Amino acid sequence: MSPLQSQVIAKVEHCIRHANQRLNKRLVMPNISFRQRGKIAGSARLQGWEVRFNPVLLEENPQAFLDEVVPHEVAHLITFKLFGKVRPHGREWQIIMTEVFGIPARTTHSFDVSSVQGSTYRYRCQCSEHQLTVRRHNKVIRQQATYHCRQCKQPLQAV
């Protein structure tokens, strides 16, 4: 485990302790993993009481992870525990972020993801060229999906 990963674990512990004090609850420490992949910085597995973090984006953005990503994901768990299944970034989650953690309730990160972005495939429509992810490209190949241009509404064709 890297020193940064240890810091993330400590921050999760801090967030849980802080939420317990503010909300007068006895929330337990969630499972923590560093297996998140792709462009996602972190995710919360609600029923499994687990948070996952992207180790590459953590290394590239350590302070933002500690300040924003960790509380963001822990807030999802807390929201689920208090309110059940609600909109992921809805009013309840926003209240936990702002009132419990004192952090602006931003829903997405603005990290440079070029180091974790997978290869893309070129597609065309009548008006422009598009880049499809490997997942979407494979769905097209397997005839499981057809994607359309948002501008001209025409189906995309592989170049």
Rosetta blueprint (number, residue, H / E / L):
1 M L
2 S L
3 P H
4 L H
5 Q H
6 S H
7 Q H
8 V H
9 I H
10 A H
11 K H
12 V H
13 E H
14 H H
15 C H
16 I H
17 R H
18 H H
19 A H
20 N H
21 Q H
22 R H
23 L H
24 N L
25 K L
26 R L
27 L L
28 V L
29 M L
30 P L
31 N E
32 I E
33 S E
34 F L
35 R L
36 Q L
37 R L
38 G L
39 K L
40 I L
41 A L
42 G E
43 S E
44 A E
45 R E
46 L L
47 Q L
48 G L
49 W L
50 E E
51 V E
52 R E
53 F E
54 N L
55 P H
56 V H
57 L H
58 L H
59 E H
60 E H
61 N L
62 P H
63 Q H
64 A H
65 F H
66 L H
67 D H
68 E H
69 V H
70 V H
71 P H
72 H H
73 E H
74 V H
75 A H
76 H H
77 L H
78 I H
79 T H
80 F H
81 K H
82 L H
83 F H
84 G L
85 K L
86 V L
87 R L
88 P L
89 H L
90 G L
91 R H
92 E H
93 W H
94 Q H
95 I H
96 I H
97 M H
98 T H
99 E H
100 V H
101 F L
102 G L
103 I L
104 P L
105 A L
106 R L
107 T L
108 T L
109 H L
110 S L
111 F L
112 D L
113 V L
114 S L
115 S L
116 V L
117 Q L
118 G L
119 S L
120 T E
121 Y E
122 R E
123 Y E
124 R E
125 C L
126 Q L
127 C L
128 S L
129 E E
130 H E
131 Q E
132 L E
133 T E
134 V H
135 R H
136 R H
137 H H
138 N H
139 K H
140 V H
141 I H
142 R L
143 Q L
144 Q L
145 A L
146 T L
147 Y L
148 H E
149 C L
150 R L
151 Q L
152 C L
153 K L
154 Q L
155 P E
156 L L
157 Q E
158 A E
159 V L
